[in-house]
């Protein structure tokens, strides 16, 4: 275990001369519908030792810009402008010439390392190949270098793992190996394209630290592409915000978060739920969708979605320039304000530091492509004063009744589910068991949201399947709506059908869960037809449901692929509500969405919960989302519930070291706060679920166990902890840890 204080992203090795200079970069893709102008006049400069963060929604041009720098776009792509690496022009070079630079002077860390690695070669061979090609090293020297790099990025037993194939590594280990390959030849520039998107927060923290190590060891400049502003806040020196193929705002990280001057940037910041925010007021949904990049008119591309739009915005596209209009003194007053002003702003708006407040807006290269920067400054860069926020009333029953007086919806104790572990292709034989769920407890009351969190492989999805399949549990008890599941299933099909009508589910990927051959009307109507609803009721109910989730009834004859990702998830929610359920199970419902769309879906779920009195079981790996939506939280590790309680109590005073490590790894979208926080890095990956270790099953990664005296360690090794409250405190907050009172000490 190790802890790191994130600190400033800036490094003392930065120089004034750019190592990478991009000028007027344009990228066009020919399509049957016309030419897609994916990147439109991007200008970037990157100095040695500097970290540039590039953020924006999907389709904004972030990844295409990175691929254009490396020359990895298809041959049919038209790329114009200039890309200079250490004074040498890259555009126009042949693929053979670019191959001499890739992996040597400039390297890339891809989003999906499983696709980036060749599956038929070992990890060591692929890293060694890079060293041999660019350094002319012998096989022995290249292998030794590969082992050295794997050890540097934290791969355990590198001398043995060097001969492993990509599929034998976990997702986090593959990404570490990808970073090792990128730094093999001490490149001048490392391009990281969404390197942490599909990872758990604990693994994400490890990868970010490895990238910092790579940059420190190689002295390289780093371009970090991400849609996660929290990650960007912690690692970037400067940030470029992209929209519709161009940069619309750029500044230092501190200045961009403290004093954004582009409404789009303000919307992105305001759309983020925050781990450190106790206020559950609505998030900022940016209305509409990004424009088509075919034949864009000469106008601000954000005009159709901007609440400050004026006639000039619709007639001229603004240039990227220093914000103007109110002078330095007025800007400082508007941006900083008084403490009372800061208290009135939403939790999503960062408070500027004194250092950033004392500088002119353009002192560190702050530029924005907006005609209305003065009006933005006058609004204190507060998303709530610029964008229209929905009003979400609390459900009356939830407000008036205490938790103990509300009707129980789900009560699970000691839930267990094992799967046989088999070997052999022709003659299959059982060689063990997989303990996927091994002691899960859940408790949900009417009108309540329970957040279920934990790393991948902790058993969250299996728990959901156990509830949704309505099968008798292998061990433990399951009660739904006050009735034992065993009693309900004993009544046969009638009992099961009655339960199914009261429970529905929203899946992670709406594209996969909605039948592409069915119209939206049929998709939403299918659950109603399954319970035998008459056609007249279906014709009445479907438009009502579409209106409930913010869609037009006239769109019911369209097909799922004709809608955006956020709209498809709204269709999934409408389908889930068709039979008027009491419990909605949501499995990572916003993880695949941009933050701007995510905000609208989370606001919708809060509104539906208040209006209909719904209960939610909300599964997510994003603890910031859980903090925003949940009333209670249940933390799972290796198939067991290790902590549970009211969400504010658990997040403010965690009793289990695993919970504390999870929360420390969640980035906060504020550079000042993020760089002063301590991150607890958990070593390695969770143990195999095929084994039942004695004692506490978290001890192999536990930061608290690592600092305990020998006598107390022995208890962790021999005795499995049971969930219990802190001595003399609220019994509603419980954790399975022998020493919960010592958890606050691990960050120190």
QUIUR-V760784 format. One line per field, one symbol per residue. psi: psi as a letter, one per 30 degrees, with the letter a starting at -180 (. if undefined). burial: # if it has 24 or more other C-alpha atoms within 12 Angstrom, else .. A space follows every 50 residues. Layout:
psi: ???
burial: ???
This chain:
psi: klkkjeakfkkfgklfkkfkkkkhkkkkkklffakjiekjhkkkkklkgk jkkklllkgfgeeeeeeeefhgllffkjklbkjkjhfkkekflleeeeff ekfdfklkjlejfefekkffkleeeeeeeeeeeffglleeeeeeeeeeee eeggkkhefeffglleffkleeeeeeeeeeeegegilekkkjjhfgegll eeeeeeeeeeeeeeeeefglkkjjklfjfeeeeffkelkkkkkhglkfkk lleeeeeeikgkeeeeeeeffkkkegkfkhlkljkjlalllkgkhklilk ffeffkfgkaeeeffkkkljlkklfgleeeeeeeeealeeeeffllffkk kkleeeffllegehhjlkikfheeeeefgghjeffekkkljjlkkeeeee klefflkkekjkkhkkklkkjllkeejkkkfakjiekhhkkkjklkgkkk kjlllkgfgeeeeeeeeffhlkkelakkkkhgkkeeeefffaeeeeeeee ffklkklejfeffkjffkleeeeefeeeefggkleeeefeeeeeeeeegg lkffgfgllefglleeeeeeeeeeeffegilfkkkjjhfgfgkleeeeee eeeeeeeeeeefhlkkjjkkfjfeeeeefkelkkkkkhglkfklakeeee eeikfkfeeeeeeffjkkijeeeefflkkjjkkalklkgfkjllakffff gkfeefglleeeeeeeffkkklklllkgakffjlkikfhfffeffff.
burial: ####.#.####......############......############### ######################.....#########..###......#.. ##############.##....###########.#.......######### #####..#..#######.################################ ################################################## ############################.########.###.#..#..## ###.#####...#...####.###......#######.......###### ###..##.####..#######################.#........#.. ......############...............################# ##################.####..######.####.##......#..## ###########.##....###########........#..######.### #.#..#..##..###################################### ##########.####################################### #.#######################.#############..#...##### ######......#..#....######.....#########.######.
